[in-house]
Amino acid sequence: MKHPLQQHIEEIIKLTDEEFEFILSHFETTIKRKHQYILQENEIADKEYWIVKGCL
């Protein structure tokens, strides 16, 4: 089973496993609980987020 990010990218362009591993090395996985904020008021958004599971 492919990683959801890999499936999303491969809708546009095909990747080898090595290419995807390189891309994935630039991402960091974080897990948030229900009702937990990604950012609080006055925090600077210094990252971009990609939701793998759930909704925002």
Secondary structure, 3 states (H helix, E strand, C coil): CCCHHHHHHCCCCCCCHHHHHHHHCCCCCCCCCCCCCCCCCCCCCCCCCCCCCCCC
